[in-house]
Amino acid sequence: MNHELFIAHKIINSRSKGGAINRGTRIILNIAILGICLGLAIMLVAVSTVTGFQREIQSRVVGFGSHVQITEFNFDDPLNFQPIDKKQPFYPLMDTIPEVRNLQIFALKEGIVKGEDEIYGVISKGISTDFDWEFFANNMVEGRPIMLSDSSKSKEAVISKTIAQKLNLKLNDPLLVYFIHDGKSRPRKFTISGIYHTGMEQFDKAYILVDIKHLQKINGWDENQVSGFEVLLHRYEDLFRMDEFLYRYIPPELNTISIVSQYPEIFGWLELQDMNVIVIIILMILVCGINMISALLILILEKINMIGILKSMGAQNGSIRTIFLYMASYLVTWGLFWGNLIGLSFLYIQDKYHLLKLDQSSYYIDHVPVNINFYHLVLINVGTLFFCVLFLVLPSYLVTKISPVKAVRFN
C-alpha cells in the first residue's frame, strides 16, 4: 500500500521527462483542486451561517420566554395563568440538574403605557432576584438592569427601544403603566432604568420588565404566588429531552410548555433553513465529485503508457487502480486544505467585522451571524473526502480495460 502511495506522489510531483504531467493536464488538475476548494468553502460558509442564524434567533426567543415554562394547565389564555405557589419541591433545587442553567419565577400582566401624547399596550413581565439578566444585559443599549431586592419593592422598569421611541421616552424618565384588574384601573409609576433592543420586533414592541411584587399586589396574590417558573438550559439541543424529563419531575397538577410549542411559527421557519443547507451540500459534493472524475479520467489517459509498462511488469489491476485513487485523493486533500483556509478566513472576518448585513425588519438581526462548530468542520471535510473518493471507484475500473500491448504502443 505504501508503495502505491509513493508512486502516486512521484507521478503528481514529477518534473522528469518520463513522469511529468503535461501543462494542459496540470491546468485541468488545478481546476479540479479549485473546484474542491470552492465547494468546501461554500459548504463551510453555508453551514456556519445557517446554524449561526438559527442559534441567534433561538437565543433571542429563549431570552424572552426561557427554554421551558412550568405553569398550571392553561389552554385558553397564556397571559392569565392561575397563580401557583412558588414553594414547590423542585424550587430552587432544580438548578442543580446539570442541564439546567437557571430556574426563575415570573408573572405576566397586560397593561397600558401612557406617554405624553400616546398610549401603548404592553405585557409587563414580573421578575425577582433569581432572574438571569445575561440576555437583556447583552442587548441593553442604555442604562442598567432593575435593582431587585427580596425585602423591598423596586420602582424601576426596563423597556425596549421600540416602546421608548413610540412614546418619546428616555432613560430615567417616569413610566406610567395602567393595569386592569377586576374591571378597575390600577396605575403604577416606574422609573426607566434601562432600554434594551433585540431586533425581535414582535417581542420588543410588547415586553417591559418590572418587579414581580407589583403584579402580585395588583392581582391580589401573596408573596409566594406566581404565574410560573422559567427553566433556562445550558444547551438548546437538550430542550425536548428536558421538557419530557421536567414534566415527569414536577407535581401532576402542573404542566410544562417548551419555547418551541409557544412559538411554532418561528421555530418552524428556522427548521426550513436546514433544507437549504442540505441542498447546497449535495450540490457542492456532486460538483466536487464530477470535477474529480474528470481529473481522474484525464490522468488515466495521460498515463496509459505507464499503465501498460506496469502491467507488462506484472502489476495487478487492483494495485494500479489504487495508485490512481491515491493520486486523486492527493488532489482532493489539497483542495480541502485551501477550501478550509479560504472558508474559515472568510467566516472569521465576518464574525469579527460583520461585513455582510441583513435587513433587521425581515431577519431580526442586522448582520449575517456565524457559528464555527468543530464537529461540523470535521464532518464536512471527512464527508467530502469520502464521497469524492467513492465517486472515483467506478471510473478507476477503466484501468482494467487497458491492454498492456496496446498501452505501450499508445501515443
Secondary structure, 3 states (H helix, E strand, C coil): CHHHHHHHHHHHHCCCCCCCCCHHHHHHHHHHHHHHHHHHHHHHHHHHHHHHHHHHHHHHHHHHHCCEEEEECCCCCCCCCCCEECCCCCCCHHHHCCCEEEEEEEEEEEEEEECCCCEEEEEEEEECCCCCCHHHHHCEEEECCCCCCCCCCCCEEEEEHHHHHHCCCCCCCEEEEEEEECCEEEEEEEEEEEEECCCCHHHHCCEEEEEHHHHHHHHCCCCCEECEEEEEECCHHHHHHHHHHHHHHCCCCEEEEEHHHHCHHHHHHHHHHHHHHHHHHHHHHHHHHHHHHHHHHHHHHHCHHHHHHHHHCCCCHHHHHHHHHHHHHHHHHHHHHHHHHHHHHHHHHHHHHCCCECCHHHHCCCECCCCCCHHHHHHHHHHHHHHHHHHHHCHHHHHHHCCHHHHHHCC
